[in-house]
């Protein structure tokens, strides 16, 4: 059997590293999910998401039971893996689970905007937090990362509403509040849960409440 030392590559990135490959992978993969969600029929996009979950999540659990499988996974996904994921579930497991839950529970416009938040707010906030995050708020989360997430989520909401011609008379105030929803979802930890799970769940919940308050669902039917 492979030893634990052999299963610990020394060149894997840590959370405190910028890890450009992981950020590019995260943004491109989730944005592709967003495009699929927008352009595919709902039943087909849900089927694709379920298939992705079934293919990846059980594998992620199994690799921790079988060292040889874990070793293969570490080397296969080395460019985008973190050191902490050698012994823990991968962020992709939490991401797919969070997106699947959101897709089942929430209205389609909320899911679409949540996917945009997940694609761009988290990696960009992390980037600014690592480089400029001097003022810590929660653990490794900083005010600088929070502000980056706020501006990204505000801009994404504004463009999303503008493109679909939703709430144009209230677009600025709704976008600002949505920016706060996304920023707080990225910032606030929930126990030891991975933010790839908590960010979509908190964002979708906050956006649903916000849109209901501003009459969004009455407008879109």
Secondary structure, DSSP 8 states (H G I E B T S, - for coil): ---TTTT--TT-B-TTS--HHHHHHHHHHHHHHHHHHHHS-HHHHHHHHHHHHHHHHHHHHHHHH-HHHHHHHHHHTGGG-BGGGGTS--HHHHHHHHHHHHHHHS-HHHHHHHHHIIIIIHHHHHHHHHHH--SEEETTEEHHHHHHHHHHHHHHHHHHHHHHT-SGGGHHHHHHHHHHHHHHHHH---TT--HHHHHHHHHHHHHHHHHHHTTHHHHH-
